[in-house]
Amino acid sequence: MDLGLKGKNAVVTGGSKGIGRAIAEGFAAEGADVSICARNTQDVAATVASLKAKGVKAFGRALDVADGPALKAWITATAGEFGGVDALVCNVSALAVGDTAESWEKSFKTDMMHTVNAVAAAVPFLEKSR
């Protein structure tokens, strides 16, 4: 299927496993360059290698998306590597289970604030997207 993504630059949080990896692989299969982040360095490296094997540019960084400055730095670095950002997929979820203030705070920082911070970091690049 041709979704018109060839040559586009996609950013996927939580892109080394499960649904996030499937999203990243889907972008790559369509010819998009893909940047991913996840917490585990080895998983990021393995996924980046797999994406590059599909003939696209791939970039990745190990980070915790709850760390707003690290998340912004990765998105900015991605734009520098690829020459821009055309798509952003905020895939990470803490799936915090529990009824404690700590579990609610972890879930909020990871699920909600990661999306807010990622969008804020990506918007200047997305506004320039072709």
Contact map, one row per residue, 1 for C-alpha under 8 A:
1110000000000000000000000000010000000000000000000000000000000000000000000000000000000000000000000000000000000000000000000000000000
1111100000000000000000000000010000000000000000000000000000000000000000000000000000000000000000000000000000000000000000000000000000
1111100000000000000000000000010000000000000000000000000000000000000000000000000000000000000000000000000000000000000000000000000000
0111110000000000000000000000010000000000000000000000000000000000000000000000000000000000000000000000000000000000000000000000000000
0111111100000000000000000010011100000000000000000000000000000000000000000000000000000000000000000000000000000000000000000000000000
0001111100000000000000000000011100000000000000000000000000000000000000000000000000000000000000000000000000000000000000000000000000
0000111110000000000000000000001110000000000000000000000000000000000000000000000000000000000000000000000000000000000000000000000000
0000111111000000000000000000001110000000000000000000000000000000000000000000000000001110000000000000000000000000000000000000000000
0000001111100000000000000000000111100000000000000000000000000000000000000000000001011110000000000000000000000000000000000000000000
0000000111110000000000010010000111100000000000000000000000000000000000000000000000001111100000000000000000000000000000000000000000
0000000011111000000000000000000001110000000000000000000000000000000000000010010000001011100000000000000000000000000000000000000000
0000000001111110000100110000000001111000000000000000000000000000000000000000000000000001111000000000000000000000000000000000000000
0000000000111110000100000000000000011100000000000000000000000000100000000000000000000000111100000000000000000000000000000000000000
0000000000011111100110000000000000011110000000000000000000000000000000000000000000000000011100000000000000000000000000000000000000
0000000000011111111111110000000000011100000100100000000000000000000000000000000000000000001000000000000000000000000000000000000000
0000000000000111110110000000000000011100001100100000000000000000000000000000000000000000000000000000000000000000000000000000000000
0000000000000111111111000000000000000000001000000000000000000000000000000000000000000000000000000000000000000000000000000000000000
0000000000000011111111000000000000000000000000000000000000000000000000000000000000000000000000000000000000000000000000000000000000
0000000000000010111111100000000000000000000000000000000000000000000000000000000000000000001000000000000000000000000000000000000000
0000000000011111111111110000000000000000000000000000000000000000000000000000000000000000001100000000000000000000000000000000000000
0000000000000111111111111000000000000000000000100000000000000000000000000000000000000000000000000000000000000000000000000000000000
0000000000000010111111111100000000000000000000000000000000000000000000000000000000000000000000000000000000000000000000000000000000
0000000000010010001111111110000000000000000000000000000000000000000000000000000000000000000000000000000000000000000000000000000000
0000000001010010000111111111000001110000000000000010000000000000000000000000000000000000000000000000000000000000000000000000000000
0000000000000000000011111111100000000000000000000010000000000000000000000000000000000000000000000000000000000000000000000000000000
0000000000000000000001111111110000000000000000000000000000000000000000000000000000000000000000000000000000000000000000000000000000
0000100001000000000000111111111111000000000000000000000000000000000000000000000000000000000000000000000000000000000000000000000000
0000000000000000000000011111111111000000000000000010011100000000000000000000000000000000000000000000000000000000000000000000000000
0000000000000000000000001111111100000000000000000000010000000000000000000000000000000000000000000000000000000000000000000000000000
1111110000000000000000000111111100000000000000000000000000000000000000000000000000000000000000000000000000000000000000000000000000
0000111100000000000000000011111110000000000000000000001100000000000000000000000000000000000000000000000000000000000000000000000000
0000111111000000000000000011111111000000000000000000000110000000000000000000000000000000000000000000000000000000000000000000000000
0000001111000000000000000011001111100000000000000000000111000000000000000000000001000000000000000000000000000000000000000000000000
0000000011110000000000010011000111110000000000000010000111100000000000000000000000000000000000000000000000000000000000000000000000
0000000011110000000000010000000011111000000000010000000001110000000000000000010000000000000000000000000000000000000000000000000000
0000000000111111000000010000000001111100000100010000000001111000000000000000000000000000000000000000000000000000000000000000000000
0000000000011111000000000000000000111110000100000000000000011110000000000100000000000000000000000000000000000000000000000000000000
0000000000001111000000000000000000011111101100000000000000001111100000000000000000000000000000000000000000000000000000000000000000
0000000000000100000000000000000000001111100100000000000000000111000000000000000000000000000000000000000000000000000000000000000000
0000000000000000000000000000000000000111111100000000000000000110000000000000000000000000000000000000000000000000000000000000000000
0000000000000000000000000000000000000111111110000000000000001100000000000000000000000000000000000000000000000000000000000000000000
0000000000000000000000000000000000000001111111000000000000000000000000000000000000000000000000000000000000000000000000000000000000
0000000000000001100000000000000000000101111111100000000000000000000000000000000000000000000000000000000000000000000000000000000000
0000000000000011000000000000000000011111111111110000000000011100000000000000000000000000000000000000000000000000000000000000000000
0000000000000000000000000000000000000000111111111000000000010000000000000000000000000000000000000000000000000000000000000000000000
0000000000000000000000000000000000000000011111111100000000000000000000000000000000000000000000000000000000000000000000000000000000
0000000000000011000010000000000000000000001111111110000000000000000000000000000000000000000000000000000000000000000000000000000000
0000000000000000000000000000000000110000000111111111000001110000000000000000000000000000000000000000000000000000000000000000000000
0000000000000000000000000000000000000000000011111111100001000000000000000000000000000000000000000000000000000000000000000000000000
0000000000000000000000000000000000000000000001111111110000000000000000000000000000000000000000000000000000000000000000000000000000
0000000000000000000000011001000001000000000000111111111111000000000000000000000000000000000000000000000000000000000000000000000000
0000000000000000000000000000000000000000000000011111111111000000000000000000000000000000000000000000000000000000000000000000000000
0000000000000000000000000000000000000000000000001111111100000000000000000000000000000000000000000000000000000000000000000000000000
0000000000000000000000000001100000000000000000000111111100000000000000000000000000000000000000000000000000000000000000000000000000
0000000000000000000000000001001000000000000000000011111110000000000000000000000000000000000000000000000000000000000000000000000000
0000000000000000000000000001001111000000000000000011111111000000000000000000000000000000000000000000000000000000000000000000000000
0000000000000000000000000000000111000000000000000011001111100000000000000000000001000000000000000000000000000000000000000000000000
0000000000000000000000000000000011110000000000011011000111110000000000000000000000000000000000000000000000000000000000000000000000
0000000000000000000000000000000001110000000000010000000011111000000000000000010010000000000000000000000000000000000000000000000000
0000000000000000000000000000000000111000000110010000000001111100000000000000000000000000000000000000000000000000000000000000000000
0000000000000000000000000000000000011100100100000000000000111110000000000100000000000000000000000000000000000000000000000000000000
0000000000000000000000000000000000001111100100000000000000011111000000000000000000000000000000000000000000000000000000000000000000
0000000000000000000000000000000000001111000000000000000000001111101001100000000000000000000000000000000000000000000000000000000000
0000000000000000000000000000000000000110000000000000000000000111111001100000000000000000000000000000000000000000000000000000000000
0000000000001000000000000000000000000100000000000000000000000011111101100000000000000000000100000000000000000100010000000000000000
0000000000000000000000000000000000000000000000000000000000000001111100100000000000000000000000000000000000001100110000000000000000
0000000000000000000000000000000000000000000000000000000000000011111111100000000000000000000000000000000000000000010000000000000000
0000000000000000000000000000000000000000000000000000000000000000111111110000000000000000000000000000000000000000110010000000000000
0000000000000000000000000000000000000000000000000000000000000000001111111000000000000000000000000000000000000000000000000000000000
0000000000000000000000000000000000000000000000000000000000000011101111111100000000000000000000000000000000000000000000000000000000
0000000000000000000000000000000000000000000000000000000000000011111111111110000000000000000000000000000000000000010011000000000000
0000000000000000000000000000000000000000000000000000000000000000000111111111000000000000000000000000000000000000000011001000000000
0000000000000000000000000000000000000000000000000000000000000000000011111111100000000000000000000000000000000000000000000000000000
0000000000000000000000000000000000001000000000000000000000001000000001111111110000000000000000000000000000000000000000000000000000
0000000000100000000000000000000000000000000000000000000000000000000000111111111000000000000000000000000000000000000001001100000000
0000000000000000000000000000000000000000000000000000000000000000000000011111111100000000000000000000000000000000000000001100000000
0000000000000000000000000000000000000000000000000000000000000000000000001111111110000000000000000000000000000000000000000000000000
0000000000100000000000000000000000100000000000000000000000100000000000000111111111111000000000000000000000000000000000000000000000
0000000000000000000000000000000000000000000000000000000000000000000000000011111111111000000000000000000000000000000000000000100000
0000000000000000000000000000000000000000000000000000000000000000000000000001111111110000000000000000000000000000000000000000000000
0000000000000000000000000000000000000000000000000000000000100000000000000000111111110000000000000000000000000000000000000000000000
0000000010000000000000000000000010000000000000000000000010000000000000000000011111111000000000000000000000000000000000000000000000
0000000000000000000000000000000000000000000000000000000000000000000000000000011111111000000000000000000000000000000000000000000000
0000000010000000000000000000000000000000000000000000000000000000000000000000011111111100000000000000000000000000000000000000110110
0000000111100000000000000000000000000000000000000000000000000000000000000000011001111111000000000000000000000000000000000100110010
0000000111000000000000000000000000000000000000000000000000000000000000000000000000011111000000000000000000000000000000000000110011
0000000111100000000000000000000000000000000000000000000000000000000000000000000000001111100000000000000000000000000000000000010000
0000000001110000000000000000000000000000000000000000000000000000000000000000000000001111110000000000000000000000000000100100000000
0000000001111000000000000000000000000000000000000000000000000000000000000000000000000011111000000000000000000000000000000000000000
0000000000011100000000000000000000000000000000000000000000000000000000000000000000000001111100000000000000000000011001000000000000
0000000000011110001100000000000000000000000000000000000000000000000000000000000000000000111110000000000000000000000000000000000000
0000000000001100000100000000000000000000000000000000000000000000100000000000000000000000011111000000000000000110010000000000000000
0000000000000000000000000000000000000000000000000000000000000000000000000000000000000000001111100000000000100110000000000000000000
0000000000000000000000000000000000000000000000000000000000000000000000000000000000000000000111110000000001100110000000000000000000
0000000000000000000000000000000000000000000000000000000000000000000000000000000000000000000011111000000000100000000000000000000000
0000000000000000000000000000000000000000000000000000000000000000000000000000000000000000000001111100001101100000000000000000000000
0000000000000000000000000000000000000000000000000000000000000000000000000000000000000000000000111110001000000000000000000000000000
0000000000000000000000000000000000000000000000000000000000000000000000000000000000000000000000011111001100000000000000000000000000
0000000000000000000000000000000000000000000000000000000000000000000000000000000000000000000000001111101100000000000000000000000000
0000000000000000000000000000000000000000000000000000000000000000000000000000000000000000000000000111111100000000000000000000000000
0000000000000000000000000000000000000000000000000000000000000000000000000000000000000000000000000011111110000000000000000000000000
0000000000000000000000000000000000000000000000000000000000000000000000000000000000000000000000000001111111000000000000000000000000
0000000000000000000000000000000000000000000000000000000000000000000000000000000000000000000000011111111111100000000000000000000000
0000000000000000000000000000000000000000000000000000000000000000000000000000000000000000000000010111111111110000000000000000000000
0000000000000000000000000000000000000000000000000000000000000000000000000000000000000000000000000000111111111000000000000000000000
0000000000000000000000000000000000000000000000000000000000000000000000000000000000000000000001010000011111111100000000000000000000
0000000000000000000000000000000000000000000000000000000000000000000000000000000000000000000011110000001111111111000000000000000000
0000000000000000000000000000000000000000000000000000000000000000000000000000000000000000000000000000000111111111100000000000000000
0000000000000000000000000000000000000000000000000000000000000000010000000000000000000000000000000000000011111111110000000000000000
0000000000000000000000000000000000000000000000000000000000000000110000000000000000000000000111000000000001111111110000000000000000
0000000000000000000000000000000000000000000000000000000000000000000000000000000000000000000111000000000000111111111000000000000000
0000000000000000000000000000000000000000000000000000000000000000000000000000000000000000000000000000000000111111111100000000000000
0000000000000000000000000000000000000000000000000000000000000000010100000000000000000000000000000000000000011111111110000000000000
0000000000000000000000000000000000000000000000000000000000000000111100100000000000000000010100000000000000001111111111000000000000
0000000000000000000000000000000000000000000000000000000000000000000000000000000000000000010000000000000000000011111111100000000000
0000000000000000000000000000000000000000000000000000000000000000000000000000000000000000000000000000000000000001111111110000000000
0000000000000000000000000000000000000000000000000000000000000000000100110000000000000000000000000000000000000000111111111000000000
0000000000000000000000000000000000000000000000000000000000000000000000110010000000000000010000000000000000000000011111111100000000
0000000000000000000000000000000000000000000000000000000000000000000000000000000000000001000000000000000000000000001111111110000000
0000000000000000000000000000000000000000000000000000000000000000000000000000000000000000000000000000000000000000000111111111000000
0000000000000000000000000000000000000000000000000000000000000000000000010011000000000000000000000000000000000000000011111111000000
0000000000000000000000000000000000000000000000000000000000000000000000000011000000001001000000000000000000000000000001111111110000
0000000000000000000000000000000000000000000000000000000000000000000000000000000000000000000000000000000000000000000000111111111000
0000000000000000000000000000000000000000000000000000000000000000000000000000000000000000000000000000000000000000000000011111111100
0000000000000000000000000000000000000000000000000000000000000000000000000000001000011100000000000000000000000000000000000111111110
0000000000000000000000000000000000000000000000000000000000000000000000000000000000011110000000000000000000000000000000000111111110
0000000000000000000000000000000000000000000000000000000000000000000000000000000000000000000000000000000000000000000000000011111110
0000000000000000000000000000000000000000000000000000000000000000000000000000000000010000000000000000000000000000000000000001111111
0000000000000000000000000000000000000000000000000000000000000000000000000000000000011100000000000000000000000000000000000000111111
0000000000000000000000000000000000000000000000000000000000000000000000000000000000000100000000000000000000000000000000000000000111
